[in-house]
Amino acid sequence: MNRIVILDFGSQVTQLIGRRLRELNVYCEIYPYNKIPALDDSVKGIILSGSPCSVRDANAPQVDLELFRGRVPVLGICYGAQYIAHCGGGAVEGSVAREYGRAILYVVRPDSPLMHGVSPHSQVWMSHGDTISRLPEGAEVVASTQDVANAAYQIPGQQMYAVQFHPEVFHTEEGAKILGNFALTICGCRGDWTPDSFVETTVAALRAQLGDDKVILGLSGGVDSTVAGVLLHKAIGRNLTCIFVNNGLLRKDEYTSVLASYQDMGLNVIGADASREFLAALAGVEEPEAKRKVIGRLFVETFDRYARGIEGARWLAQGTIYPDVIESAGIPGIASKIKSHHNVGGLPEEMNLRIVEPLRMLFKDEVRRVGRALGIKEELIGRHPFPGPSLAVRILGEVTEEKLRILRDADDIFIRALRAYDCTGMGFRSASDPRLMAENLYDAIWQAGVVLLPVRSVGVMGDERTYECPVALRAVVSTDAMTADWFRFPYDFLADVSNEIINKVRGVNRVVYDISSKPPATIEWE
């Protein structure tokens, strides 16, 4: 399989480069700039990402370009473009003002393979504090903007290409065309990485990796673990045992409904009720990362305990996906770790099972595409993402039985209302959602849930003063969870949900709606 390697210098949008290439059916992998993989024959090109750093800084991130020059094509984006110029003898200078936002790109060399088919004038997105004031010797300008003369260039004979704008972001109108020119034309990638091909190669790889070993999978009822389970079942059949742990933090009636949903899928599923252990361990724990660590530890310990009863079990399978991996790791000194996930961190050293993660390199929408290729029913594929630590990260502060009751009841009202709201007659469309049109609000939204806030507010119910909890509704649209925008609800929907929660959920007297996007906020509050 041919692939593009993306070297991450710490940009917050590096993952979008990977997303755009995957949309072109080009397989790619993202690595920190200081952990370059072996460049075997499968690597057809290198992309150098943007960065919050300046190439003029003493401690700026660096790679040896001689590893790539003339060997495989290289595309530098923003910092990557400046780094190529800087290392090649060009000049990079600080701008008087940071160049940030929309600009119009003028193609100077339409014969450049990077600019093939790109409109003479199109919108691009700039985000940089430095500017390339002089190109390396032999470099040729292929596109400019009004303020940036060297907006894109190439170095003939060295297979080096560079753009100072960000082709990966939505605001660059023909960014996909530029990335496609690089990956498909310049690098010669076949563009044949599809859900069907992923299933075929992954099943074969799992059979080779696992052999006759038995595998235990943490099944949650969510999209990721469901697809992972069906892939593993296709590869190893009855050697897979799925365990669904009731951690006491699930949504209303979820433990029984999830077990019922898998009865006709041929998966060997065991229910494990460990709710008392989880709630006892979480008593007095308030800090979000501490809660995640507690849940992760008990999650693995529970599996380890059940594994002892399964003769020959050697592996623990998890539904880890690419955003989990990316958000749980950072480049020291450059990119911050956003949060830990119990399926990629916090595993105890004494765990007796090895880890297998068949979806580790997929984004969420790709997992859904693979699930449909596997023939999994839509009611499972279309479920909203749910955090690994469950409702513990939707209860700000300490988790208690009473708080869980309040949150479950409010969340149940919210989700049922989303499913019941018929929006077909509205001509409803969401530009950020790949489905474009949905029959109900649940299907139009990427992720939704209720958050219980650690404060109390004054209210009046009947003739009595109340002093109870506010809850926040959260609903976002996204394609991969790396970025997200808040959902614009009809006012009548918000009014109805607010009234029903306040009237029916004892302990709540105020409902608010979170209108924060990611970034700067995250989808979950903790």
Legacy VTK file of the C-alpha trace (Angstrom):
# vtk DataFile Version 3.0
C-alpha trace
ASCII
DATASET POLYDATA
POINTS 526 float
0.000 0.000 0.000
1.414 3.386 -0.978
1.226 6.198 1.568
2.061 9.810 2.290
3.940 10.591 5.512
2.963 13.852 7.235
5.539 15.256 9.651
3.872 17.273 12.392
5.679 20.395 13.631
2.942 21.164 16.154
0.224 22.819 14.097
-3.304 22.582 15.499
-4.601 21.700 12.013
-2.070 19.047 10.991
-4.777 16.403 11.335
-6.805 18.170 8.662
-4.049 17.442 6.139
-4.572 13.770 6.828
-8.353 14.143 6.606
-8.175 15.806 3.198
-5.849 13.135 1.812
-8.065 10.347 3.153
-11.029 11.998 1.391
-9.019 11.545 -1.817
-8.661 7.835 -0.930
-4.950 8.376 -0.334
-3.606 6.596 2.730
-1.434 8.754 4.983
0.089 8.678 8.444
1.006 11.522 10.820
4.251 11.400 12.801
5.975 13.930 15.087
8.763 15.669 13.208
11.340 14.043 15.485
10.046 10.482 14.969
10.447 9.955 11.242
9.488 6.413 10.179
11.590 4.239 7.913
11.185 5.486 4.352
10.549 2.233 2.515
9.144 1.895 -0.989
5.578 2.384 0.272
6.315 6.048 1.114
5.505 8.076 -1.991
5.767 11.568 -0.534
6.423 13.738 2.524
4.368 16.677 3.796
5.854 19.124 6.303
3.099 20.698 8.419
2.643 24.143 9.865
3.814 25.110 13.342
3.305 27.773 16.011
7.094 28.241 15.932
9.246 30.465 13.732
12.110 29.024 11.706
14.143 31.930 13.069
13.821 30.695 16.664
16.905 29.128 18.220
14.887 26.094 19.311
12.760 25.783 16.186
11.829 22.187 15.251
14.096 20.811 12.538
14.422 17.813 10.249
17.216 16.840 7.887
15.803 17.600 4.434
18.578 15.564 2.852
16.678 12.477 3.974
14.032 13.331 1.380
15.555 15.674 -1.195
15.488 14.049 -4.609
14.268 10.759 -3.100
10.541 11.435 -2.724
8.474 14.565 -3.428
8.123 16.979 -0.509
5.361 19.520 0.131
5.934 22.189 2.763
2.880 23.910 4.239
3.243 27.276 6.033
6.093 26.576 8.503
7.123 23.696 6.231
7.393 26.096 3.285
9.422 28.561 5.330
11.664 25.777 6.621
12.472 24.573 3.088
13.319 28.135 2.064
15.362 28.769 5.212
17.409 25.569 4.812
17.919 26.175 1.091
19.564 29.577 1.485
16.463 31.715 1.134
15.348 34.362 3.620
12.458 34.242 6.095
11.610 37.482 7.881
9.101 38.546 10.490
6.044 40.337 9.106
5.062 43.780 10.320
1.623 42.324 11.014
0.576 38.705 11.355
-0.975 37.492 8.088
-4.114 35.708 9.164
-7.336 35.088 7.286
-8.657 34.964 3.767
-6.597 36.013 0.760
-6.935 35.653 -3.014
-4.376 33.383 -4.651
-3.151 34.299 -8.127
-1.656 31.393 -10.080
1.582 32.563 -11.723
2.637 29.233 -13.237
-0.435 27.249 -14.373
1.986 24.727 -15.903
3.231 23.775 -12.422
2.058 20.267 -11.530
1.081 21.601 -8.091
-1.260 24.198 -9.630
-2.687 22.058 -12.437
-6.407 22.774 -12.840
-6.448 25.375 -10.051
-8.475 28.491 -10.932
-6.447 31.585 -11.847
-7.957 33.357 -8.815
-9.252 31.535 -5.720
-9.558 32.048 -1.980
-6.911 30.653 0.388
-6.376 30.843 4.143
-3.243 32.464 5.558
-2.026 31.948 9.136
1.601 32.919 9.711
3.745 35.545 11.378
6.812 35.142 9.117
7.121 35.644 5.376
9.505 34.192 2.807
11.213 37.300 1.481
13.726 35.476 -0.746
13.470 32.034 -2.307
16.340 29.547 -2.466
18.471 29.614 -5.596
16.708 27.914 -8.476
13.248 28.079 -6.887
10.320 29.309 -8.962
7.230 31.184 -7.787
4.055 29.381 -8.882
1.416 31.485 -7.058
1.142 34.793 -5.192
-1.349 36.868 -3.219
-1.605 40.632 -3.005
0.553 40.709 0.138
2.609 37.518 -0.235
4.714 37.322 -3.371
6.044 33.837 -2.628
2.739 32.240 -1.654
3.664 29.010 -3.459
6.890 27.838 -5.083
8.685 24.807 -6.454
12.336 23.782 -6.766
12.770 21.911 -10.065
15.071 18.910 -9.912
14.633 18.501 -6.153
10.943 17.485 -6.113
10.337 20.245 -3.554
7.025 22.124 -3.449
5.759 24.626 -0.902
2.769 26.827 -0.041
2.618 29.528 2.636
-1.160 29.173 2.993
-3.115 26.227 4.413
-4.658 24.042 1.671
-6.067 21.664 4.292
-8.585 24.071 5.843
-12.136 24.544 4.600
-11.584 28.227 3.784
-9.044 27.404 1.050
-11.491 26.828 -1.780
-9.287 24.638 -3.983
-7.111 23.134 -1.278
-8.274 19.604 -2.082
-7.249 20.117 -5.705
-3.756 21.244 -4.642
-3.311 18.348 -2.216
-4.625 15.974 -4.869
-2.142 17.311 -7.401
0.657 16.601 -4.958
-0.464 13.165 -3.773
-2.001 11.716 -6.918
-0.009 13.370 -9.723
3.374 14.358 -8.292
3.727 11.443 -5.854
1.874 8.935 -8.007
-0.383 7.562 -5.243
-3.126 5.346 -6.667
-5.998 6.739 -4.592
-7.329 3.253 -3.957
-7.593 3.334 -0.165
-11.319 2.640 0.288
-13.443 1.113 3.060
-13.554 -2.198 1.166
-9.772 -2.231 0.744
-9.324 -1.363 4.417
-11.545 -4.281 5.457
-9.647 -6.688 3.201
-6.159 -5.669 4.328
-7.095 -5.294 8.011
-8.759 -8.703 8.252
-5.687 -10.301 6.667
-3.372 -8.391 9.006
-5.407 -9.370 12.084
-5.296 -13.040 11.104
-1.525 -12.853 10.711
-1.068 -10.926 13.970
-3.391 -12.948 16.179
-3.114 -16.459 14.740
-5.075 -18.864 16.957
-4.899 -16.612 20.034
-8.093 -15.628 21.765
-9.006 -11.958 21.977
-11.159 -10.009 24.420
-12.812 -6.818 23.156
-14.222 -4.002 25.237
-17.632 -3.578 23.646
-19.532 -0.404 24.533
-22.348 -0.213 21.999
-20.669 2.731 20.289
-19.606 2.916 16.658
-15.898 2.326 17.257
-16.105 -0.795 19.395
-18.908 -2.214 17.239
-16.893 -1.895 14.026
-13.777 -3.208 15.767
-15.781 -6.194 17.013
-17.195 -7.092 13.597
-13.749 -6.740 11.970
-12.197 -9.034 14.570
-15.064 -11.524 14.291
-14.564 -11.598 10.526
-10.871 -12.314 11.091
-10.874 -14.805 13.977
-14.507 -15.868 14.514
-15.245 -17.549 17.839
-11.778 -16.774 19.157
-13.202 -13.318 19.937
-14.999 -12.755 23.238
-16.649 -9.382 23.724
-17.118 -8.026 27.237
-19.427 -5.124 27.930
-18.520 -3.524 31.245
-21.181 -1.697 33.206
-19.057 0.959 34.863
-22.063 2.555 36.554
-21.561 5.655 34.387
-23.630 4.706 31.352
-26.691 6.459 29.996
-30.199 5.569 31.112
-30.982 1.842 30.586
-27.915 1.556 28.328
-26.483 -1.606 29.866
-29.500 -3.755 28.994
-30.222 -2.102 25.629
-26.658 -2.535 24.391
-26.579 -6.217 25.303
-29.871 -6.713 23.466
-28.628 -4.951 20.315
-25.857 -7.508 19.771
-27.945 -10.654 20.157
-28.411 -11.128 16.384
-24.858 -10.230 15.272
-23.102 -13.484 16.114
-20.740 -11.842 18.572
-19.883 -13.717 21.756
-20.829 -11.036 24.320
-20.501 -11.235 28.109
-21.967 -8.606 30.438
-19.777 -7.540 33.366
-21.431 -5.411 36.045
-18.652 -3.572 37.892
-20.644 -0.422 38.658
-20.144 -0.550 42.428
-16.353 -0.785 42.048
-16.171 2.194 39.689
-18.384 4.445 41.799
-16.516 3.555 44.981
-13.156 4.338 43.355
-14.448 7.685 42.057
-15.642 8.878 45.471
-13.974 12.186 46.274
-12.222 12.429 42.869
-12.899 15.790 41.195
-10.056 16.521 38.750
-10.910 15.438 35.157
-7.630 13.687 34.361
-7.710 11.908 37.716
-11.192 10.604 36.929
-10.020 9.355 33.536
-7.087 7.539 35.119
-9.299 5.871 37.734
-11.785 4.717 35.092
-9.025 3.552 32.754
-7.342 1.544 35.490
-10.532 -0.186 36.603
-11.579 -0.765 33.001
-8.400 -2.725 32.313
-8.424 -4.487 35.677
-11.963 -5.670 35.027
-10.936 -7.091 31.683
-7.885 -8.691 33.233
-10.099 -10.391 35.817
-12.502 -11.751 33.196
-9.592 -12.809 30.988
-8.513 -15.333 33.582
-11.706 -17.247 32.908
-11.131 -17.371 29.152
-8.552 -20.010 28.367
-5.951 -18.906 25.858
-6.859 -15.208 25.914
-3.772 -13.197 24.964
-5.086 -9.908 23.573
-7.232 -6.975 24.628
-8.862 -5.314 21.614
-9.919 -1.668 21.794
-11.834 0.691 19.544
-9.118 3.352 19.625
-9.366 5.744 16.659
-6.970 8.349 15.287
-8.311 11.423 17.153
-7.845 9.477 20.423
-4.207 8.887 19.534
-3.588 12.441 18.361
-5.291 14.180 21.306
-3.573 11.931 23.845
-0.078 12.776 22.639
1.791 15.988 22.101
5.121 17.156 20.776
7.110 18.183 23.868
7.546 21.927 23.989
5.371 22.556 20.938
1.998 20.797 20.876
0.024 20.223 24.039
-1.699 17.009 24.994
-5.410 17.823 25.037
-6.549 14.912 27.213
-5.809 11.313 28.031
-8.008 8.399 26.977
-8.237 5.196 28.944
-7.753 3.242 25.714
-4.445 4.904 24.861
-3.005 5.823 28.238
-3.063 5.019 31.909
-2.745 1.253 31.416
-1.269 -0.517 34.441
2.112 -2.138 33.918
0.891 -5.451 35.391
-1.873 -5.873 32.782
-1.685 -9.429 31.446
-3.055 -8.793 27.953
-1.431 -7.335 24.863
-3.249 -4.598 22.956
-4.703 -4.809 19.441
-6.367 -1.727 17.924
-7.711 -2.390 14.408
-9.136 1.137 13.981
-6.176 3.071 15.360
-5.475 4.895 12.085
-9.090 5.822 11.209
-11.021 9.026 11.751
-14.609 8.693 13.013
-16.338 9.186 9.669
-14.009 6.584 8.155
-15.025 4.145 10.897
-18.640 4.645 9.877
-17.797 4.051 6.210
-15.997 0.838 7.144
-18.978 -0.206 9.283
-21.335 0.232 6.342
-18.955 -1.760 4.137
-19.204 -4.535 6.752
-23.011 -4.443 6.589
-23.557 -3.290 10.190
-27.066 -1.969 10.790
-27.505 1.775 10.594
-28.923 2.164 14.097
-25.484 1.188 15.457
-23.398 2.980 12.822
-25.349 6.224 13.280
-24.957 6.420 17.070
-23.351 9.567 18.405
-19.824 9.271 19.825
-19.726 8.765 23.578
-16.670 9.481 25.761
-14.688 6.510 27.051
-15.029 7.710 30.688
-18.813 7.890 30.056
-20.910 10.294 32.118
-18.027 10.894 34.551
-16.736 13.656 32.261
-20.208 15.163 31.881
-20.506 15.574 35.647
-18.147 18.394 36.538
-16.525 17.531 39.837
-17.180 14.481 41.988
-19.408 11.700 40.626
-22.250 10.546 42.895
-25.345 8.384 42.472
-27.618 11.412 42.835
-25.733 13.394 40.188
-25.858 10.403 37.850
-29.629 10.167 38.301
-30.095 13.829 37.437
-27.821 13.659 34.416
-29.294 10.400 33.072
-32.850 11.696 33.261
-31.995 15.027 31.612
-29.890 13.364 28.912
-32.657 10.869 28.146
-35.141 13.679 27.575
-32.688 15.545 25.319
-31.766 12.548 23.133
-35.379 11.351 22.788
-36.367 14.867 21.703
-33.610 14.923 19.063
-34.855 11.644 17.596
-38.489 12.788 17.652
-38.025 16.165 15.961
-38.926 15.792 12.277
-36.866 18.195 10.186
-37.619 16.814 6.703
-40.115 19.567 6.035
-37.632 22.262 7.007
-35.254 21.637 4.093
-32.748 21.368 6.908
-29.103 21.418 5.850
-25.830 21.569 7.748
-22.747 22.537 5.759
-20.481 20.911 8.338
-22.230 17.535 8.249
-21.451 15.059 5.432
-25.022 13.730 5.393
-26.283 17.197 4.342
-29.928 16.316 4.958
-31.389 14.407 7.868
-34.827 13.149 8.817
-34.446 14.130 12.459
-32.196 16.300 14.568
-30.304 13.338 16.028
-29.059 12.286 12.583
-28.150 15.878 11.698
-25.877 16.239 14.728
-22.436 14.746 15.261
-22.590 14.521 19.042
-25.030 15.636 21.713
-25.364 15.293 25.455
-26.130 17.042 28.704
-23.560 18.370 31.178
-24.290 18.695 34.906
-22.713 21.854 36.311
-21.126 22.016 39.806
-23.117 25.070 40.894
-26.616 25.849 42.111
-28.965 28.544 40.911
-32.043 30.201 42.357
-35.383 29.468 40.734
-39.135 29.616 41.379
-41.352 26.576 40.896
-44.975 27.093 41.804
-44.890 29.488 44.723
-41.676 28.118 46.165
-38.082 29.268 45.850
-35.696 26.585 44.593
-31.935 26.299 44.812
-30.961 23.528 42.415
-28.571 22.502 39.629
-28.315 23.978 36.147
-27.588 21.656 33.223
-26.005 22.576 29.893
-27.096 21.118 26.568
-24.253 20.405 24.151
-24.714 19.599 20.444
-22.128 19.962 17.688
-21.616 19.221 14.005
-18.303 17.809 12.818
-16.740 15.274 10.457
-13.900 13.936 12.571
-14.118 15.516 16.066
-10.856 17.401 15.470
-12.902 20.560 14.851
-16.581 21.127 15.628
-19.187 23.871 15.477
-22.199 24.294 17.751
-25.535 23.285 16.291
-28.160 25.949 15.520
-31.359 24.586 17.046
-34.842 25.876 16.240
-35.986 27.977 19.197
-39.138 25.932 19.687
-37.037 22.798 20.171
-34.873 24.413 22.845
-37.948 25.766 24.616
-39.679 22.381 24.655
-36.590 20.502 25.889
-35.882 23.081 28.590
-39.442 22.946 29.868
-39.538 19.151 29.918
-36.211 18.816 31.763
-37.112 21.395 34.406
-40.595 19.945 34.918
-39.599 16.267 35.005
-36.051 16.061 36.389
-35.962 16.553 40.147
-32.943 18.656 41.082
-32.761 20.858 37.946
-34.202 24.350 37.740
-32.210 25.902 34.873
-31.168 24.815 31.353
-28.499 26.579 29.287
-27.138 25.896 25.796
-23.404 25.744 25.028
-22.591 27.761 21.881
-18.798 27.202 21.938
-16.979 25.748 18.943
-13.874 23.543 18.889
-11.382 25.147 18.966
-11.183 26.985 21.332
-13.457 24.742 23.424
-13.528 20.939 23.341
-16.646 18.901 22.614
-16.784 17.456 26.134
-16.489 19.834 29.069
-13.891 17.681 30.845
LINES 1 527
526 0 1 2 3 4 5 6 7 8 9 10 11 12 13 14 15 16 17 18 19 20 21 22 23 24 25 26 27 28 29 30 31 32 33 34 35 36 37 38 39 40 41 42 43 44 45 46 47 48 49 50 51 52 53 54 55 56 57 58 59 60 61 62 63 64 65 66 67 68 69 70 71 72 73 74 75 76 77 78 79 80 81 82 83 84 85 86 87 88 89 90 91 92 93 94 95 96 97 98 99 100 101 102 103 104 105 106 107 108 109 110 111 112 113 114 115 116 117 118 119 120 121 122 123 124 125 126 127 128 129 130 131 132 133 134 135 136 137 138 139 140 141 142 143 144 145 146 147 148 149 150 151 152 153 154 155 156 157 158 159 160 161 162 163 164 165 166 167 168 169 170 171 172 173 174 175 176 177 178 179 180 181 182 183 184 185 186 187 188 189 190 191 192 193 194 195 196 197 198 199 200 201 202 203 204 205 206 207 208 209 210 211 212 213 214 215 216 217 218 219 220 221 222 223 224 225 226 227 228 229 230 231 232 233 234 235 236 237 238 239 240 241 242 243 244 245 246 247 248 249 250 251 252 253 254 255 256 257 258 259 260 261 262 263 264 265 266 267 268 269 270 271 272 273 274 275 276 277 278 279 280 281 282 283 284 285 286 287 288 289 290 291 292 293 294 295 296 297 298 299 300 301 302 303 304 305 306 307 308 309 310 311 312 313 314 315 316 317 318 319 320 321 322 323 324 325 326 327 328 329 330 331 332 333 334 335 336 337 338 339 340 341 342 343 344 345 346 347 348 349 350 351 352 353 354 355 356 357 358 359 360 361 362 363 364 365 366 367 368 369 370 371 372 373 374 375 376 377 378 379 380 381 382 383 384 385 386 387 388 389 390 391 392 393 394 395 396 397 398 399 400 401 402 403 404 405 406 407 408 409 410 411 412 413 414 415 416 417 418 419 420 421 422 423 424 425 426 427 428 429 430 431 432 433 434 435 436 437 438 439 440 441 442 443 444 445 446 447 448 449 450 451 452 453 454 455 456 457 458 459 460 461 462 463 464 465 466 467 468 469 470 471 472 473 474 475 476 477 478 479 480 481 482 483 484 485 486 487 488 489 490 491 492 493 494 495 496 497 498 499 500 501 502 503 504 505 506 507 508 509 510 511 512 513 514 515 516 517 518 519 520 521 522 523 524 525
